Amino acid sequence: MSRVFGRFILWLGGIKIKVIVDPAIDLSKTYVYVSNHSSLADVPTVMATVPTRASIVFKKELAKIPLFGWQLVTGPYILADRHSPDKAMRTIDKAKSLMSEKNISVILFAEGTRSKNGEVQPFKRGAFYLASRVNYPIVAVSISGAEQILSKGRMKLHSGTITIKYSAPIAVGQIANKQDELELMEKVRQIVIKNRAEN
């Protein structure tokens, strides 16, 4: 149903999608998908195209948007409260449970909020903190073109094409300390930037 809803939203807006999925992604496996974020159109794009069963971690502010936000709240997604450390930890715990108990992948928008100009902002540690504790591979997700369709601060929707690329999984390996986590974070960010430049 999530895929159907995502496709319906895109169709309603006259938005076309070009999807590139690396053949190394095993559809039977569980992943931490880490994506850039420049538009509200990113969410239905990921919903419609993610190659495996997956749950999106979304910020609670999106829940207030009529229809779109309501569907996120009632869907198989994880609401994140960035302003409460205790609730943030519960978000991590819920994501871990989904992954380990139900083999459901998790999608995180690593910048924490939408980019104002479409450029990839510095990543937040949340996605990589989770990855270090579940030890599932990370898939870098690069979305380009969405900022022209629905940019931050505007509600006017433009038709067009969004390109989304799911890169080859990256083994997390042994993350011994914060520095290892930060190096992994920058590695994934550079893949996202590179793929966007190529699209």
TORTIFI-273778 format. One record per residue: x, y, z of N, C-alpha, C in turn; residue in one letter. Coordinates in pm, whole numbers, plus 50000, padded with zeros to 5 digits. Layout:
<vexmis>
XYZXYZXYZA;...
</vexmis>
This chain:
<vexmis>
500824987950000500005000050000500855012650000M;501995012050068502895023750070503405026949930S;503765016549856504225018549718503115024749633R;501905019449650500775024649572500525039249606V;500565042649736500345056549776501425065649719F;502685061249728503785069349674503635071749526G;503275061349452503095062649306501915071649273R;500865070649356499685079049334500025093849352F;500765097049457501165111049481501995116249365I;502935108149317503775112449205502965114249078L;502055104849053501185105848934500325118348941W;499795121149060498935132749080499675145649046L;500965145949076501765157849050502395158148913G;502135148048831502745147648698504245145348704G;504675138048807506105135848828506515122148774I;507545121948692508095109548640509335105748721K;509595092848730510715087948810511645079448725I;512935082348733513965073748675514645066548792K;514575053448794515095045648906516305037448861V;517385038548938518595030648912518905022749038I;518885009449027519155000749142520394992349112V;521414993749194522624985849174522304970949186D;522784962749093522484948349097523034941249219P;523944947649293524494941349413523504941349529A;522404948949517521394949049623520604935949617I;520634928649728519934915849739518544918549796D;517524915549719516154918849759515684911049882L;516414900949921516044893250041516744898350167S;517634908050151518424912950264517804925350328K;518354929050443517914940950518519024951350514T;518634964050492519614974750476519224987150556Y;520224995750578519975009350623520145018350500V;519045023650450519105032650334519335046850385Y;520345053550329520685067150371520565076350251V;519635085950259519315094450144519555109150173S;519825116650067519805131250076518345135950077N;518135148850104516765153650121516685168350083H;515965171349973515835185249931514405189449903S;513445179949917512075182849878511105173449948S;509865178049969508835169050020508555157749921L;508885160049794508695149649692509625137849713A;510675139449794511605128449820510895116649887D;509975119649979509335109050056508505099749968V;507545104849888506815095649800507715088949697P;508795095549657509725089549561510375077149619T;510835078249744511435066749811510385056049839V;509205060149883508125050649911507815042249787M;507795048649672507395041949548508485033149489A;509745035549525510845029149451511785020449534T;511745021249666512725013749747512624998849712V;513744992349684513684978649630513294967749729P;513434970049858513074959849958511994965350050T;511444956750135510494961450236511214971350327R;510594982850349511324993150425510365002350498A;510865007950607510135017650686510915030850688S;510225041850670510855055050669510865060850810I;511995066650849512045074550972511775089050932V;510675094850985510305108450945510125117351068F;510405130251050510285139551162508825142651189K;508495145051316507105146051359506375157751294K;507105167951248506465179551186505695175551059E;506175165150990505495160850867504125154950895L;503915150251017502645143951051501475153751044A;501775166751047500725176951046500185179950906K;500865175150802500445178050665499205169750631I;498105175950591496885168450558497135157650453P;496515146450470496565134750383497955128450379L;498955136050330500315130950318500865127150455F;500795136350550501305133750684500495123450759G;499185123650738498335113850805498685099650761W;499015098250632499365085050581500675080250644Q;501615089450668502865085750732502625080650874L;501725087550945501445083651084500785069851091V;499855067150998499135054451002499855043350928T;500895046750854501635036750778502705029950862G;503465021150799504495013550873505795021550890P;505665033750942506815042650950507145046251094Y;508295052651112508785055651247508855070751264I;508095076051356508085090451384509265093851475L;510025103951437511205107951514511015121851573A;511265123151701511225135951770512675140151796D;513155149551715514565153451724514865162251845R;513825166951913514015176452023514065169652159H;513905156452161513925149152287514915137552276S;516015138052351516995127152346516405113552381P;515485113152479514875100452519514035094652405D;513255103352340512415098752229513275095052108K;514385101952089515295098551980515865084551999A;516195081152123516715067652152515635057152130M;514385060552162513285051152137513095048851987R;513345059351908513285057951762514325047951713T;515535049051767516605039751732516235025451772I;515675024051891515285010651940514185004651854D;513225012851812512135007951727512675003551592K;513615011451537514225007851409514984994651420A;515724992951529516464980451551515524968551558K;514394970351625513434959351638512844955451504S;512474965551424511914962751291512904954951206L;514174958751214515184952551130515494938351174M;515664936451303516084923351352514944913351362S;513744918151397512624909051419511764906751295E;511674916851208510774915751092511494916750957K;512834918250962513624919550839513144931050751N;512774942050814512344954050742513494964050741I;513884968550624514944978650613514434992150665S;515365001150690515015014350741515615025050649V;514805035250620515225046450535515365058850621I;516535065450614516755077750688517235088750594L;516715100750614517205112450542518285118850630F;519535116350593520655118650684520965133350712A;520445142550629520715156650654519865162150768E;518825154850804517995159050916516865168250877G;517065176250773516045185250722516325187650575T;515355193550506515525195650362516555206550331R;517365203950230518315213950183517555225450116S;517985237850141517325249450082517685251549935K;518885247149896519345249749760519595237149679N;519265225649735519455213149662520815206749686G;521775214449738523095208849766523025199549887E;523865189249886523855179549996524505185850119V;523755186950226524245192750350525055182550429Q;525765187150533526445177450622525435167650680P;525855155250694524975144850748524955145450901F;523815141450956523685139551100524115125251134K;524435122951260524995109951299523945098951318R;522665102651325521635092951360521645080151279G;521715081451146521695069651059522905060751085A;524025066751115525255059151130525385053551272F;524775060451367524665055051503523835042251499Y;522725042651422521885030851406522665019751334L;523325023251224524065013351145525125006351228A;525775013751315526845007951396526294998051498S;525014999251531524434990551632523654978751576R;523284979351450522584967951390523484960151294V;524524966851245525524960351158524954955251025N;523854961550979523364958650845524064967850745Y;524234963650620524894972150522524124985050497P;524864995350458524275008250423524165009250272I;523015014150224522845017250082522695032350069V;523615038749997523525053049971522445055549866A;521535064749896520435068049805520595082449760V;520675084249628520885097649572519645101949496S;519035113049540517855118349473518225131649408I;517945132849280518215145549211516995149649128S;516795162849118515665168149042514465171749127G;514415166549249513235168949335513135183549378A;514295190149393514265204049440513645213449337E;513675209649207513015217749105511505215549105Q;511085204049154509675200449152508925206249272I;509555205449389508935210949509510045214349607L;510505226849602511635230849685511165234949824S;512105235449916511805239150054511275253450060K;510215255550138509665268850155508605272450054G;508355263549957507325266049856506335254649853R;505095257949822504065247649816503585245049673M;504125252549575503725250449437504485238649378K;503745229249325504315217049269504515218549119L;505715215149070505995215448927506165201148877H;505655198348759505865185148701507315184148654S;507805171948637509185169948594509615155748622G;510925153548617511485140148639512445140248756T;512285130448844513205128348956514005115748928I;515315116648947516185104848934516595100349073T;516425087449099516835081849228517715069649204I;518875069649269519825058649252520115051849384K;519955038649386520295030449501521645023849473Y;522675027749547524035023149521524315009449582S;525445003849547525844990849601525964991749753A;525534981449824525614981649971527044983050021P;527184990150132528484992050197528464984350328I;529384975050344529474967550470529914977050581A;529214976650693529524985650803530804981450873V;530994968350892532204963650958532224967351105G;533414967851158533594970651301533744985651323Q;532764991751390532855005951425533225006651572I;534475010051597535005009451733534795022451810A;534665033651738534585046451807533885056751720N;533765068751773533065079551703533775083151573K;535105082551571535845085951450535515076351336Q;535415063451367535025053751264533645057051208D;532755061051297531385064651259531385076651166E;532185086751199532265098951118532875096150981L;533865087450976534485083950848533495076650758E;532725067650815531685060650738530645070650688L;530255079850773529275089950738529735098250618M;530995102450618531505110650509531665102350381E;532015089650396532125080850280530785079650208K;529715077550284528385076250226527945089550164V;528225100550233527855113750181528525116550047R;529795112850034530505115249909529945106749794Q;529465094749826528815086449723527535093249675I;526755098449770525515105349735525805117349645V;526805125349682527175137249603527635133149464I;528475122849454528995118149326527865113549234K;526955105749289525855100549208524925111549160N;524685121449244523855132749202524495140449088R;525815141749094526525149048989526465141648855A;526365128548863526325120448740524935119848678E;523905122748755522525121648702522105134048625N;
</vexmis>
